[in-house]
Amino acid sequence: MADEKISRVISLSQQGWIDLKGQHHPLLSEEEIDNLSIRRGTLNQQERKVMEGHMVHTLAMLNQLPFPRHLKRVPEYAGGHHERMDGKGYPLGLTREQMSIPARMMGIADVFEALTAHERPYKKPMPLSQALTIMGRMVEDNHLDPDIFTLFVYKEVYLDYAKKHLRKEQLDAVDINKLPGIKLDSIKKTTN
């Protein structure tokens, strides 16, 4: 919700009504104000903290496991999929420069799977074009790595996955030239 709409909710919350006994009641409760003032997504701040807690617990558990040498960075990769390139992610608030390439790749994979999965009861799975457009906007918002997203699209990694795991109705046409967030200079570097 935009700031001006949140201001309107707060303004409305300061109004109230009087019952038959003459008692004043607020128009909106604190819980209603919180639930009506969500800037992005569908979770209020308390719900978001609970949801983000899964990464803290995941890292705590994974860091205690005796991984063999070739798997010692699994906690880093698993723990990095909710980090953002601008450092506003969680659980550690890492920036792009602080994250490994595999951790950034996990972020791309996690978002793509979340947008297209048909096993999620709370949302309808998206077609490829919609999912990739949203991901491109996430690149522009410094959420996802621009170079890895460009390779993900250009090398058709998304399409390989889609053919194996998505429903036929999700396999719509994708015009990669119209997707936001694509870095053409990244493509040139990798193909030379």
Secondary structure, DSSP 4 states (H G I P E B T S, - for coil): --HHHHHHHHHHHT-EEE-TTS-EEESS-HHHHHHH--SSSS--HHHHHHHHHHHHHHHHHHTTS---GGGTTHHHHHHTTT--TBS--SSS--BGGGS-HHHHHHHHHHHHHHHH-S--TTSPPPPHHHHHHHHHHHHHTTSS-HHHHHHHHHTTHHHHHHHHHS-GGG-----GGG-TT--HHHHHHHH-
